[in-house]
Amino acid sequence: MEEKGIVFSIVFDEEEVQSFAEANFERELTELELNRMKMHWYEDGAAYGARTELLASAIKMAINTKDYNFERTDRDYLESGGGK
């Protein structure tokens, strides 16, 4: 069976990161610190835990047909040949 990847793309632009850092850590990050964050975020237990929470939350949302209306999304997907 061919393995398919599921991509959640979360992009933080540098201005957002620096603004958050300044507001919450009282200074902007250096270029070196920005690179560390980008390259090693998964080594932090809290950050990796947040990734797992994102996955769980997205799954709960996708199966929740009571609170979400997926009719158009599902129709568009099926009409485009998805699910084959």
mmCIF file of the N, C-alpha and C atoms, coordinates in Angstrom:
data_MODEL
# 
_entry.id   MODEL 
# 
loop_
_atom_site.group_PDB 
_atom_site.id 
_atom_site.type_symbol 
_atom_site.label_atom_id 
_atom_site.label_alt_id 
_atom_site.label_comp_id 
_atom_site.label_asym_id 
_atom_site.label_entity_id 
_atom_site.label_seq_id 
_atom_site.pdbx_PDB_ins_code 
_atom_site.Cartn_x 
_atom_site.Cartn_y 
_atom_site.Cartn_z 
_atom_site.occupancy 
_atom_site.B_iso_or_equiv 
_atom_site.pdbx_formal_charge 
_atom_site.auth_seq_id 
_atom_site.auth_comp_id 
_atom_site.auth_asym_id 
_atom_site.auth_atom_id 
_atom_site.pdbx_PDB_model_num 
ATOM 1   N N  . MET A 1 1  ? 0.838   -1.184 0.000  1.00 0.00 ? 1  MET A N  1 
ATOM 2   C CA . MET A 1 1  ? 0.000   0.000  0.000  1.00 0.00 ? 1  MET A CA 1 
ATOM 3   C C  . MET A 1 1  ? 0.882   1.246  0.000  1.00 0.00 ? 1  MET A C  1 
ATOM 4   N N  . GLU A 1 2  ? 0.528   2.189  -0.848 1.00 0.00 ? 2  GLU A N  1 
ATOM 5   C CA . GLU A 1 2  ? 1.268   3.446  -0.931 1.00 0.00 ? 2  GLU A CA 1 
ATOM 6   C C  . GLU A 1 2  ? 0.945   4.314  0.279  1.00 0.00 ? 2  GLU A C  1 
ATOM 7   N N  . GLU A 1 3  ? 1.981   4.812  0.915  1.00 0.00 ? 3  GLU A N  1 
ATOM 8   C CA . GLU A 1 3  ? 1.796   5.660  2.079  1.00 0.00 ? 3  GLU A CA 1 
ATOM 9   C C  . GLU A 1 3  ? 1.562   7.101  1.646  1.00 0.00 ? 3  GLU A C  1 
ATOM 10  N N  . LYS A 1 4  ? 0.519   7.730  2.190  1.00 0.00 ? 4  LYS A N  1 
ATOM 11  C CA . LYS A 1 4  ? 0.202   9.117  1.872  1.00 0.00 ? 4  LYS A CA 1 
ATOM 12  C C  . LYS A 1 4  ? 0.560   9.986  3.077  1.00 0.00 ? 4  LYS A C  1 
ATOM 13  N N  . GLY A 1 5  ? 1.136   11.134 2.812  1.00 0.00 ? 5  GLY A N  1 
ATOM 14  C CA . GLY A 1 5  ? 1.426   12.083 3.876  1.00 0.00 ? 5  GLY A CA 1 
ATOM 15  C C  . GLY A 1 5  ? 0.264   13.044 4.053  1.00 0.00 ? 5  GLY A C  1 
ATOM 16  N N  . ILE A 1 6  ? 0.041   13.440 5.263  1.00 0.00 ? 6  ILE A N  1 
ATOM 17  C CA . ILE A 1 6  ? -0.956  14.465 5.570  1.00 0.00 ? 6  ILE A CA 1 
ATOM 18  C C  . ILE A 1 6  ? -0.182  15.650 6.121  1.00 0.00 ? 6  ILE A C  1 
ATOM 19  N N  . VAL A 1 7  ? -0.342  16.798 5.491  1.00 0.00 ? 7  VAL A N  1 
ATOM 20  C CA . VAL A 1 7  ? 0.454   17.965 5.841  1.00 0.00 ? 7  VAL A CA 1 
ATOM 21  C C  . VAL A 1 7  ? -0.420  19.008 6.526  1.00 0.00 ? 7  VAL A C  1 
ATOM 22  N N  . PHE A 1 8  ? 0.012   19.420 7.711  1.00 0.00 ? 8  PHE A N  1 
ATOM 23  C CA . PHE A 1 8  ? -0.548  20.589 8.367  1.00 0.00 ? 8  PHE A CA 1 
ATOM 24  C C  . PHE A 1 8  ? 0.533   21.653 8.221  1.00 0.00 ? 8  PHE A C  1 
ATOM 25  N N  . SER A 1 9  ? 0.225   22.706 7.554  1.00 0.00 ? 9  SER A N  1 
ATOM 26  C CA . SER A 1 9  ? 1.214   23.748 7.338  1.00 0.00 ? 9  SER A CA 1 
ATOM 27  C C  . SER A 1 9  ? 0.914   24.914 8.263  1.00 0.00 ? 9  SER A C  1 
ATOM 28  N N  . ILE A 1 10 ? 1.802   25.149 9.182  1.00 0.00 ? 10 ILE A N  1 
ATOM 29  C CA . ILE A 1 10 ? 1.667   26.277 10.099 1.00 0.00 ? 10 ILE A CA 1 
ATOM 30  C C  . ILE A 1 10 ? 2.909   27.135 9.916  1.00 0.00 ? 10 ILE A C  1 
ATOM 31  N N  . VAL A 1 11 ? 2.702   28.327 9.440  1.00 0.00 ? 11 VAL A N  1 
ATOM 32  C CA . VAL A 1 11 ? 3.821   29.223 9.176  1.00 0.00 ? 11 VAL A CA 1 
ATOM 33  C C  . VAL A 1 11 ? 3.725   30.401 10.129 1.00 0.00 ? 11 VAL A C  1 
ATOM 34  N N  . PHE A 1 12 ? 4.820   30.672 10.810 1.00 0.00 ? 12 PHE A N  1 
ATOM 35  C CA . PHE A 1 12 ? 4.938   31.872 11.623 1.00 0.00 ? 12 PHE A CA 1 
ATOM 36  C C  . PHE A 1 12 ? 5.911   32.786 10.899 1.00 0.00 ? 12 PHE A C  1 
ATOM 37  N N  . ASP A 1 13 ? 5.453   33.955 10.470 1.00 0.00 ? 13 ASP A N  1 
ATOM 38  C CA . ASP A 1 13 ? 6.420   34.850 9.834  1.00 0.00 ? 13 ASP A CA 1 
ATOM 39  C C  . ASP A 1 13 ? 7.291   35.471 10.929 1.00 0.00 ? 13 ASP A C  1 
ATOM 40  N N  . GLU A 1 14 ? 8.462   35.938 10.523 1.00 0.00 ? 14 GLU A N  1 
ATOM 41  C CA . GLU A 1 14 ? 9.436   36.425 11.493 1.00 0.00 ? 14 GLU A CA 1 
ATOM 42  C C  . GLU A 1 14 ? 8.889   37.581 12.317 1.00 0.00 ? 14 GLU A C  1 
ATOM 43  N N  . GLU A 1 15 ? 8.107   38.441 11.693 1.00 0.00 ? 15 GLU A N  1 
ATOM 44  C CA . GLU A 1 15 ? 7.530   39.569 12.432 1.00 0.00 ? 15 GLU A CA 1 
ATOM 45  C C  . GLU A 1 15 ? 6.621   39.076 13.565 1.00 0.00 ? 15 GLU A C  1 
ATOM 46  N N  . GLU A 1 16 ? 5.833   38.045 13.291 1.00 0.00 ? 16 GLU A N  1 
ATOM 47  C CA . GLU A 1 16 ? 4.953   37.479 14.321 1.00 0.00 ? 16 GLU A CA 1 
ATOM 48  C C  . GLU A 1 16 ? 5.778   36.880 15.460 1.00 0.00 ? 16 GLU A C  1 
ATOM 49  N N  . VAL A 1 17 ? 6.812   36.134 15.110 1.00 0.00 ? 17 VAL A N  1 
ATOM 50  C CA . VAL A 1 17 ? 7.677   35.522 16.121 1.00 0.00 ? 17 VAL A CA 1 
ATOM 51  C C  . VAL A 1 17 ? 8.344   36.607 16.969 1.00 0.00 ? 17 VAL A C  1 
ATOM 52  N N  . GLN A 1 18 ? 8.915   37.606 16.312 1.00 0.00 ? 18 GLN A N  1 
ATOM 53  C CA . GLN A 1 18 ? 9.626   38.651 17.047 1.00 0.00 ? 18 GLN A CA 1 
ATOM 54  C C  . GLN A 1 18 ? 8.693   39.484 17.918 1.00 0.00 ? 18 GLN A C  1 
ATOM 55  N N  . SER A 1 19 ? 7.516   39.759 17.431 1.00 0.00 ? 19 SER A N  1 
ATOM 56  C CA . SER A 1 19 ? 6.538   40.504 18.218 1.00 0.00 ? 19 SER A CA 1 
ATOM 57  C C  . SER A 1 19 ? 6.127   39.706 19.456 1.00 0.00 ? 19 SER A C  1 
ATOM 58  N N  . PHE A 1 20 ? 5.886   38.412 19.268 1.00 0.00 ? 20 PHE A N  1 
ATOM 59  C CA . PHE A 1 20 ? 5.519   37.546 20.388 1.00 0.00 ? 20 PHE A CA 1 
ATOM 60  C C  . PHE A 1 20 ? 6.667   37.440 21.392 1.00 0.00 ? 20 PHE A C  1 
ATOM 61  N N  . ALA A 1 21 ? 7.877   37.268 20.885 1.00 0.00 ? 21 ALA A N  1 
ATOM 62  C CA . ALA A 1 21 ? 9.046   37.161 21.764 1.00 0.00 ? 21 ALA A CA 1 
ATOM 63  C C  . ALA A 1 21 ? 9.228   38.430 22.586 1.00 0.00 ? 21 ALA A C  1 
ATOM 64  N N  . GLU A 1 22 ? 9.110   39.562 21.927 1.00 0.00 ? 22 GLU A N  1 
ATOM 65  C CA . GLU A 1 22 ? 9.289   40.828 22.636 1.00 0.00 ? 22 GLU A CA 1 
ATOM 66  C C  . GLU A 1 22 ? 8.204   41.027 23.702 1.00 0.00 ? 22 GLU A C  1 
ATOM 67  N N  . ALA A 1 23 ? 6.973   40.707 23.359 1.00 0.00 ? 23 ALA A N  1 
ATOM 68  C CA . ALA A 1 23 ? 5.863   40.892 24.299 1.00 0.00 ? 23 ALA A CA 1 
ATOM 69  C C  . ALA A 1 23 ? 5.919   39.910 25.472 1.00 0.00 ? 23 ALA A C  1 
ATOM 70  N N  . ASN A 1 24 ? 6.426   38.707 25.225 1.00 0.00 ? 24 ASN A N  1 
ATOM 71  C CA . ASN A 1 24 ? 6.385   37.670 26.253 1.00 0.00 ? 24 ASN A CA 1 
ATOM 72  C C  . ASN A 1 24 ? 7.738   37.339 26.885 1.00 0.00 ? 24 ASN A C  1 
ATOM 73  N N  . PHE A 1 25 ? 8.830   37.689 26.216 1.00 0.00 ? 25 PHE A N  1 
ATOM 74  C CA . PHE A 1 25 ? 10.166  37.387 26.723 1.00 0.00 ? 25 PHE A CA 1 
ATOM 75  C C  . PHE A 1 25 ? 11.047  38.631 26.803 1.00 0.00 ? 25 PHE A C  1 
ATOM 76  N N  . GLU A 1 26 ? 10.445  39.788 26.566 1.00 0.00 ? 26 GLU A N  1 
ATOM 77  C CA . GLU A 1 26 ? 11.052  41.099 26.740 1.00 0.00 ? 26 GLU A CA 1 
ATOM 78  C C  . GLU A 1 26 ? 12.199  41.408 25.783 1.00 0.00 ? 26 GLU A C  1 
ATOM 79  N N  . ARG A 1 27 ? 12.306  40.629 24.684 1.00 0.00 ? 27 ARG A N  1 
ATOM 80  C CA . ARG A 1 27 ? 13.288  40.964 23.661 1.00 0.00 ? 27 ARG A CA 1 
ATOM 81  C C  . ARG A 1 27 ? 13.015  40.152 22.415 1.00 0.00 ? 27 ARG A C  1 
ATOM 82  N N  . GLU A 1 28 ? 13.530  40.636 21.298 1.00 0.00 ? 28 GLU A N  1 
ATOM 83  C CA . GLU A 1 28 ? 13.453  39.867 20.064 1.00 0.00 ? 28 GLU A CA 1 
ATOM 84  C C  . GLU A 1 28 ? 14.527  38.786 20.068 1.00 0.00 ? 28 GLU A C  1 
ATOM 85  N N  . LEU A 1 29 ? 14.364  37.792 19.237 1.00 0.00 ? 29 LEU A N  1 
ATOM 86  C CA . LEU A 1 29 ? 15.341  36.720 19.125 1.00 0.00 ? 29 LEU A CA 1 
ATOM 87  C C  . LEU A 1 29 ? 16.438  37.102 18.136 1.00 0.00 ? 29 LEU A C  1 
ATOM 88  N N  . THR A 1 30 ? 17.622  36.567 18.381 1.00 0.00 ? 30 THR A N  1 
ATOM 89  C CA . THR A 1 30 ? 18.720  36.762 17.428 1.00 0.00 ? 30 THR A CA 1 
ATOM 90  C C  . THR A 1 30 ? 18.516  35.814 16.252 1.00 0.00 ? 30 THR A C  1 
ATOM 91  N N  . GLU A 1 31 ? 19.248  36.031 15.171 1.00 0.00 ? 31 GLU A N  1 
ATOM 92  C CA . GLU A 1 31 ? 19.182  35.128 14.018 1.00 0.00 ? 31 GLU A CA 1 
ATOM 93  C C  . GLU A 1 31 ? 19.561  33.712 14.438 1.00 0.00 ? 31 GLU A C  1 
ATOM 94  N N  . LEU A 1 32 ? 20.551  33.590 15.311 1.00 0.00 ? 32 LEU A N  1 
ATOM 95  C CA . LEU A 1 32 ? 20.981  32.283 15.801 1.00 0.00 ? 32 LEU A CA 1 
ATOM 96  C C  . LEU A 1 32 ? 19.854  31.593 16.563 1.00 0.00 ? 32 LEU A C  1 
ATOM 97  N N  . GLU A 1 33 ? 19.157  32.333 17.407 1.00 0.00 ? 33 GLU A N  1 
ATOM 98  C CA . GLU A 1 33 ? 18.043  31.768 18.177 1.00 0.00 ? 33 GLU A CA 1 
ATOM 99  C C  . GLU A 1 33 ? 16.884  31.379 17.270 1.00 0.00 ? 33 GLU A C  1 
ATOM 100 N N  . LEU A 1 34 ? 16.605  32.204 16.260 1.00 0.00 ? 34 LEU A N  1 
ATOM 101 C CA . LEU A 1 34 ? 15.552  31.850 15.303 1.00 0.00 ? 34 LEU A CA 1 
ATOM 102 C C  . LEU A 1 34 ? 15.879  30.536 14.602 1.00 0.00 ? 34 LEU A C  1 
ATOM 103 N N  . ASN A 1 35 ? 17.135  30.360 14.234 1.00 0.00 ? 35 ASN A N  1 
ATOM 104 C CA . ASN A 1 35 ? 17.545  29.117 13.592 1.00 0.00 ? 35 ASN A CA 1 
ATOM 105 C C  . ASN A 1 35 ? 17.417  27.930 14.543 1.00 0.00 ? 35 ASN A C  1 
ATOM 106 N N  . ARG A 1 36 ? 17.810  28.107 15.794 1.00 0.00 ? 36 ARG A N  1 
ATOM 107 C CA . ARG A 1 36 ? 17.657  27.032 16.784 1.00 0.00 ? 36 ARG A CA 1 
ATOM 108 C C  . ARG A 1 36 ? 16.195  26.615 16.906 1.00 0.00 ? 36 ARG A C  1 
ATOM 109 N N  . MET A 1 37 ? 15.328  27.609 16.988 1.00 0.00 ? 37 MET A N  1 
ATOM 110 C CA . MET A 1 37 ? 13.905  27.331 17.121 1.00 0.00 ? 37 MET A CA 1 
ATOM 111 C C  . MET A 1 37 ? 13.407  26.535 15.925 1.00 0.00 ? 37 MET A C  1 
ATOM 112 N N  . LYS A 1 38 ? 13.787  26.947 14.741 1.00 0.00 ? 38 LYS A N  1 
ATOM 113 C CA . LYS A 1 38 ? 13.365  26.300 13.503 1.00 0.00 ? 38 LYS A CA 1 
ATOM 114 C C  . LYS A 1 38 ? 13.894  24.869 13.395 1.00 0.00 ? 38 LYS A C  1 
ATOM 115 N N  . MET A 1 39 ? 15.141  24.660 13.787 1.00 0.00 ? 39 MET A N  1 
ATOM 116 C CA . MET A 1 39 ? 15.786  23.373 13.581 1.00 0.00 ? 39 MET A CA 1 
ATOM 117 C C  . MET A 1 39 ? 15.559  22.361 14.712 1.00 0.00 ? 39 MET A C  1 
ATOM 118 N N  . HIS A 1 40 ? 15.218  22.835 15.919 1.00 0.00 ? 40 HIS A N  1 
ATOM 119 C CA . HIS A 1 40 ? 15.153  21.923 17.065 1.00 0.00 ? 40 HIS A CA 1 
ATOM 120 C C  . HIS A 1 40 ? 13.859  22.004 17.874 1.00 0.00 ? 40 HIS A C  1 
ATOM 121 N N  . TRP A 1 41 ? 12.798  22.566 17.313 1.00 0.00 ? 41 TRP A N  1 
ATOM 122 C CA . TRP A 1 41 ? 11.559  22.729 18.063 1.00 0.00 ? 41 TRP A CA 1 
ATOM 123 C C  . TRP A 1 41 ? 11.055  21.407 18.633 1.00 0.00 ? 41 TRP A C  1 
ATOM 124 N N  . TYR A 1 42 ? 11.245  20.319 17.887 1.00 0.00 ? 42 TYR A N  1 
ATOM 125 C CA . TYR A 1 42 ? 10.702  19.008 18.266 1.00 0.00 ? 42 TYR A CA 1 
ATOM 126 C C  . TYR A 1 42 ? 11.412  18.412 19.484 1.00 0.00 ? 42 TYR A C  1 
ATOM 127 N N  . GLU A 1 43 ? 12.562  18.944 19.869 1.00 0.00 ? 43 GLU A N  1 
ATOM 128 C CA . GLU A 1 43 ? 13.279  18.443 21.039 1.00 0.00 ? 43 GLU A CA 1 
ATOM 129 C C  . GLU A 1 43 ? 12.674  18.951 22.342 1.00 0.00 ? 43 GLU A C  1 
ATOM 130 N N  . ASP A 1 44 ? 11.832  19.963 22.244 1.00 0.00 ? 44 ASP A N  1 
ATOM 131 C CA . ASP A 1 44 ? 11.171  20.510 23.427 1.00 0.00 ? 44 ASP A CA 1 
ATOM 132 C C  . ASP A 1 44 ? 9.889   19.725 23.683 1.00 0.00 ? 44 ASP A C  1 
ATOM 133 N N  . GLY A 1 45 ? 9.751   19.157 24.861 1.00 0.00 ? 45 GLY A N  1 
ATOM 134 C CA . GLY A 1 45 ? 8.583   18.341 25.188 1.00 0.00 ? 45 GLY A CA 1 
ATOM 135 C C  . GLY A 1 45 ? 7.270   19.079 25.018 1.00 0.00 ? 45 GLY A C  1 
ATOM 136 N N  . ALA A 1 46 ? 7.221   20.332 25.430 1.00 0.00 ? 46 ALA A N  1 
ATOM 137 C CA . ALA A 1 46 ? 5.976   21.098 25.320 1.00 0.00 ? 46 ALA A CA 1 
ATOM 138 C C  . ALA A 1 46 ? 5.616   21.355 23.862 1.00 0.00 ? 46 ALA A C  1 
ATOM 139 N N  . ALA A 1 47 ? 6.616   21.706 23.055 1.00 0.00 ? 47 ALA A N  1 
ATOM 140 C CA . ALA A 1 47 ? 6.350   21.952 21.628 1.00 0.00 ? 47 ALA A CA 1 
ATOM 141 C C  . ALA A 1 47 ? 5.911   20.664 20.939 1.00 0.00 ? 47 ALA A C  1 
ATOM 142 N N  . TYR A 1 48 ? 6.581   19.567 21.244 1.00 0.00 ? 48 TYR A N  1 
ATOM 143 C CA . TYR A 1 48 ? 6.199   18.296 20.629 1.00 0.00 ? 48 TYR A CA 1 
ATOM 144 C C  . TYR A 1 48 ? 4.811   17.863 21.118 1.00 0.00 ? 48 TYR A C  1 
ATOM 145 N N  . GLY A 1 49 ? 4.518   18.132 22.383 1.00 0.00 ? 49 GLY A N  1 
ATOM 146 C CA . GLY A 1 49 ? 3.189   17.833 22.915 1.00 0.00 ? 49 GLY A CA 1 
ATOM 147 C C  . GLY A 1 49 ? 2.112   18.655 22.229 1.00 0.00 ? 49 GLY A C  1 
ATOM 148 N N  . ALA A 1 50 ? 2.426   19.915 21.922 1.00 0.00 ? 50 ALA A N  1 
ATOM 149 C CA . ALA A 1 50 ? 1.474   20.768 21.212 1.00 0.00 ? 50 ALA A CA 1 
ATOM 150 C C  . ALA A 1 50 ? 1.200   20.214 19.819 1.00 0.00 ? 50 ALA A C  1 
ATOM 151 N N  . ARG A 1 51 ? 2.218   19.634 19.190 1.00 0.00 ? 51 ARG A N  1 
ATOM 152 C CA . ARG A 1 51 ? 2.041   18.996 17.871 1.00 0.00 ? 51 ARG A CA 1 
ATOM 153 C C  . ARG A 1 51 ? 1.051   17.837 17.987 1.00 0.00 ? 51 ARG A C  1 
ATOM 154 N N  . THR A 1 52 ? 1.202   17.031 19.033 1.00 0.00 ? 52 THR A N  1 
ATOM 155 C CA . THR A 1 52 ? 0.299   15.911 19.252 1.00 0.00 ? 52 THR A CA 1 
ATOM 156 C C  . THR A 1 52 ? -1.115  16.397 19.546 1.00 0.00 ? 52 THR A C  1 
ATOM 157 N N  . GLU A 1 53 ? -1.227  17.467 20.312 1.00 0.00 ? 53 GLU A N  1 
ATOM 158 C CA . GLU A 1 53 ? -2.541  18.053 20.593 1.00 0.00 ? 53 GLU A CA 1 
ATOM 159 C C  . GLU A 1 53 ? -3.191  18.568 19.321 1.00 0.00 ? 53 GLU A C  1 
ATOM 160 N N  . LEU A 1 54 ? -2.407  19.160 18.428 1.00 0.00 ? 54 LEU A N  1 
ATOM 161 C CA . LEU A 1 54 ? -2.927  19.614 17.137 1.00 0.00 ? 54 LEU A CA 1 
ATOM 162 C C  . LEU A 1 54 ? -3.502  18.444 16.358 1.00 0.00 ? 54 LEU A C  1 
ATOM 163 N N  . LEU A 1 55 ? -2.777  17.335 16.307 1.00 0.00 ? 55 LEU A N  1 
ATOM 164 C CA . LEU A 1 55 ? -3.246  16.151 15.591 1.00 0.00 ? 55 LEU A CA 1 
ATOM 165 C C  . LEU A 1 55 ? -4.558  15.645 16.188 1.00 0.00 ? 55 LEU A C  1 
ATOM 166 N N  . ALA A 1 56 ? -4.622  15.518 17.503 1.00 0.00 ? 56 ALA A N  1 
ATOM 167 C CA . ALA A 1 56 ? -5.840  15.042 18.164 1.00 0.00 ? 56 ALA A CA 1 
ATOM 168 C C  . ALA A 1 56 ? -7.012  15.984 17.909 1.00 0.00 ? 56 ALA A C  1 
ATOM 169 N N  . SER A 1 57 ? -6.776  17.272 18.000 1.00 0.00 ? 57 SER A N  1 
ATOM 170 C CA . SER A 1 57 ? -7.834  18.255 17.780 1.00 0.00 ? 57 SER A CA 1 
ATOM 171 C C  . SER A 1 57 ? -8.346  18.208 16.349 1.00 0.00 ? 57 SER A C  1 
ATOM 172 N N  . ALA A 1 58 ? -7.435  18.089 15.381 1.00 0.00 ? 58 ALA A N  1 
ATOM 173 C CA . ALA A 1 58 ? -7.840  18.022 13.971 1.00 0.00 ? 58 ALA A CA 1 
ATOM 174 C C  . ALA A 1 58 ? -8.657  16.764 13.689 1.00 0.00 ? 58 ALA A C  1 
ATOM 175 N N  . ILE A 1 59 ? -8.275  15.641 14.301 1.00 0.00 ? 59 ILE A N  1 
ATOM 176 C CA . ILE A 1 59 ? -9.046  14.398 14.126 1.00 0.00 ? 59 ILE A CA 1 
ATOM 177 C C  . ILE A 1 59 ? -10.435 14.554 14.724 1.00 0.00 ? 59 ILE A C  1 
ATOM 178 N N  . LYS A 1 60 ? -10.524 15.097 15.937 1.00 0.00 ? 60 LYS A N  1 
ATOM 179 C CA . LYS A 1 60 ? -11.830 15.309 16.575 1.00 0.00 ? 60 LYS A CA 1 
ATOM 180 C C  . LYS A 1 60 ? -12.729 16.186 15.709 1.00 0.00 ? 60 LYS A C  1 
ATOM 181 N N  . MET A 1 61 ? -12.155 17.250 15.138 1.00 0.00 ? 61 MET A N  1 
ATOM 182 C CA . MET A 1 61 ? -12.932 18.134 14.278 1.00 0.00 ? 61 MET A CA 1 
ATOM 183 C C  . MET A 1 61 ? -13.419 17.392 13.041 1.00 0.00 ? 61 MET A C  1 
ATOM 184 N N  . ALA A 1 62 ? -12.546 16.597 12.415 1.00 0.00 ? 62 ALA A N  1 
ATOM 185 C CA . ALA A 1 62 ? -12.886 15.922 11.160 1.00 0.00 ? 62 ALA A CA 1 
ATOM 186 C C  . ALA A 1 62 ? -13.999 14.888 11.312 1.00 0.00 ? 62 ALA A C  1 
ATOM 187 N N  . ILE A 1 63 ? -14.134 14.316 12.491 1.00 0.00 ? 63 ILE A N  1 
ATOM 188 C CA . ILE A 1 63 ? -15.182 13.305 12.689 1.00 0.00 ? 63 ILE A CA 1 
ATOM 189 C C  . ILE A 1 63 ? -16.435 13.876 13.352 1.00 0.00 ? 63 ILE A C  1 
ATOM 190 N N  . ASN A 1 64 ? -16.418 15.162 13.647 1.00 0.00 ? 64 ASN A N  1 
ATOM 191 C CA . ASN A 1 64 ? -17.530 15.808 14.348 1.00 0.00 ? 64 ASN A CA 1 
ATOM 192 C C  . ASN A 1 64 ? -18.516 16.414 13.346 1.00 0.00 ? 64 ASN A C  1 
ATOM 193 N N  . THR A 1 65 ? -19.456 15.601 12.904 1.00 0.00 ? 65 THR A N  1 
ATOM 194 C CA . THR A 1 65 ? -20.454 16.099 11.949 1.00 0.00 ? 65 THR A CA 1 
ATOM 195 C C  . THR A 1 65 ? -21.619 16.799 12.649 1.00 0.00 ? 65 THR A C  1 
ATOM 196 N N  . LYS A 1 66 ? -21.640 16.770 13.965 1.00 0.00 ? 66 LYS A N  1 
ATOM 197 C CA . LYS A 1 66 ? -22.683 17.467 14.715 1.00 0.00 ? 66 LYS A CA 1 
ATOM 198 C C  . LYS A 1 66 ? -22.438 18.976 14.726 1.00 0.00 ? 66 LYS A C  1 
ATOM 199 N N  . ASP A 1 67 ? -21.185 19.372 14.959 1.00 0.00 ? 67 ASP A N  1 
ATOM 200 C CA . ASP A 1 67 ? -20.855 20.794 15.103 1.00 0.00 ? 67 ASP A CA 1 
ATOM 201 C C  . ASP A 1 67 ? -20.283 21.432 13.839 1.00 0.00 ? 67 ASP A C  1 
ATOM 202 N N  . TYR A 1 68 ? -19.948 20.596 12.841 1.00 0.00 ? 68 TYR A N  1 
ATOM 203 C CA . TYR A 1 68 ? -19.358 21.109 11.608 1.00 0.00 ? 68 TYR A CA 1 
ATOM 204 C C  . TYR A 1 68 ? -20.145 20.609 10.411 1.00 0.00 ? 68 TYR A C  1 
ATOM 205 N N  . ASN A 1 69 ? -20.278 21.456 9.417  1.00 0.00 ? 69 ASN A N  1 
ATOM 206 C CA . ASN A 1 69 ? -20.955 21.078 8.178  1.00 0.00 ? 69 ASN A CA 1 
ATOM 207 C C  . ASN A 1 69 ? -19.890 20.880 7.100  1.00 0.00 ? 69 ASN A C  1 
ATOM 208 N N  . PHE A 1 70 ? -19.686 19.624 6.718  1.00 0.00 ? 70 PHE A N  1 
ATOM 209 C CA . PHE A 1 70 ? -18.665 19.275 5.744  1.00 0.00 ? 70 PHE A CA 1 
ATOM 210 C C  . PHE A 1 70 ? -19.244 18.974 4.367  1.00 0.00 ? 70 PHE A C  1 
ATOM 211 N N  . GLU A 1 71 ? -20.526 19.256 4.150  1.00 0.00 ? 71 GLU A N  1 
ATOM 212 C CA . GLU A 1 71 ? -21.173 18.869 2.896  1.00 0.00 ? 71 GLU A CA 1 
ATOM 213 C C  . GLU A 1 71 ? -20.425 19.390 1.670  1.00 0.00 ? 71 GLU A C  1 
ATOM 214 N N  . ARG A 1 72 ? -20.138 20.656 1.626  1.00 0.00 ? 72 ARG A N  1 
ATOM 215 C CA . ARG A 1 72 ? -19.473 21.220 0.448  1.00 0.00 ? 72 ARG A CA 1 
ATOM 216 C C  . ARG A 1 72 ? -18.046 20.675 0.305  1.00 0.00 ? 72 ARG A C  1 
ATOM 217 N N  . THR A 1 73 ? -17.316 20.620 1.408  1.00 0.00 ? 73 THR A N  1 
ATOM 218 C CA . THR A 1 73 ? -15.951 20.094 1.377  1.00 0.00 ? 73 THR A CA 1 
ATOM 219 C C  . THR A 1 73 ? -15.937 18.671 0.857  1.00 0.00 ? 73 THR A C  1 
ATOM 220 N N  . ASP A 1 74 ? -16.837 17.838 1.372  1.00 0.00 ? 74 ASP A N  1 
ATOM 221 C CA . ASP A 1 74 ? -16.908 16.439 0.952  1.00 0.00 ? 74 ASP A CA 1 
ATOM 222 C C  . ASP A 1 74 ? -17.310 16.327 -0.517 1.00 0.00 ? 74 ASP A C  1 
ATOM 223 N N  . ARG A 1 75 ? -18.289 17.114 -0.923 1.00 0.00 ? 75 ARG A N  1 
ATOM 224 C CA . ARG A 1 75 ? -18.749 17.082 -2.317 1.00 0.00 ? 75 ARG A CA 1 
ATOM 225 C C  . ARG A 1 75 ? -17.615 17.491 -3.264 1.00 0.00 ? 75 ARG A C  1 
ATOM 226 N N  . ASP A 1 76 ? -16.938 18.581 -2.946 1.00 0.00 ? 76 ASP A N  1 
ATOM 227 C CA . ASP A 1 76 ? -15.839 19.052 -3.784 1.00 0.00 ? 76 ASP A CA 1 
ATOM 228 C C  . ASP A 1 76 ? -14.745 17.988 -3.887 1.00 0.00 ? 76 ASP A C  1 
ATOM 229 N N  . TYR A 1 77 ? -14.441 17.349 -2.782 1.00 0.00 ? 77 TYR A N  1 
ATOM 230 C CA . TYR A 1 77 ? -13.409 16.319 -2.759 1.00 0.00 ? 77 TYR A CA 1 
ATOM 231 C C  . TYR A 1 77 ? -13.799 15.131 -3.627 1.00 0.00 ? 77 TYR A C  1 
ATOM 232 N N  . LEU A 1 78 ? -15.035 14.668 -3.475 1.00 0.00 ? 78 LEU A N  1 
ATOM 233 C CA . LEU A 1 78 ? -15.502 13.520 -4.256 1.00 0.00 ? 78 LEU A CA 1 
ATOM 234 C C  . LEU A 1 78 ? -15.617 13.851 -5.742 1.00 0.00 ? 78 LEU A C  1 
ATOM 235 N N  . GLU A 1 79 ? -16.092 15.051 -6.043 1.00 0.00 ? 79 GLU A N  1 
ATOM 236 C CA . GLU A 1 79 ? -16.221 15.448 -7.449 1.00 0.00 ? 79 GLU A CA 1 
ATOM 237 C C  . GLU A 1 79 ? -14.867 15.630 -8.125 1.00 0.00 ? 79 GLU A C  1 
ATOM 238 N N  . SER A 1 80 ? -13.841 15.917 -7.357 1.00 0.00 ? 80 SER A N  1 
ATOM 239 C CA . SER A 1 80 ? -12.499 16.094 -7.936 1.00 0.00 ? 80 SER A CA 1 
ATOM 240 C C  . SER A 1 80 ? -11.789 14.760 -8.122 1.00 0.00 ? 80 SER A C  1 
ATOM 241 N N  . GLY A 1 81 ? -12.478 13.672 -7.772 1.00 0.00 ? 81 GLY A N  1 
ATOM 242 C CA . GLY A 1 81 ? -11.871 12.357 -7.921 1.00 0.00 ? 81 GLY A CA 1 
ATOM 243 C C  . GLY A 1 81 ? -11.160 11.863 -6.687 1.00 0.00 ? 81 GLY A C  1 
ATOM 244 N N  . GLY A 1 82 ? -11.291 12.600 -5.599 1.00 0.00 ? 82 GLY A N  1 
ATOM 245 C CA . GLY A 1 82 ? -10.664 12.175 -4.352 1.00 0.00 ? 82 GLY A CA 1 
ATOM 246 C C  . GLY A 1 82 ? -11.307 10.903 -3.814 1.00 0.00 ? 82 GLY A C  1 
ATOM 247 N N  . GLY A 1 83 ? -10.563 10.201 -3.029 1.00 0.00 ? 83 GLY A N  1 
ATOM 248 C CA . GLY A 1 83 ? -11.084 8.989  -2.401 1.00 0.00 ? 83 GLY A CA 1 
ATOM 249 C C  . GLY A 1 83 ? -10.988 7.753  -3.269 1.00 0.00 ? 83 GLY A C  1 
ATOM 250 N N  . LYS A 1 84 ? -10.342 7.868  -4.442 1.00 0.00 ? 84 LYS A N  1 
ATOM 251 C CA . LYS A 1 84 ? -10.230 6.707  -5.326 1.00 0.00 ? 84 LYS A CA 1 
ATOM 252 C C  . LYS A 1 84 ? -8.988  5.930  -5.032 1.00 0.00 ? 84 LYS A C  1 
# 
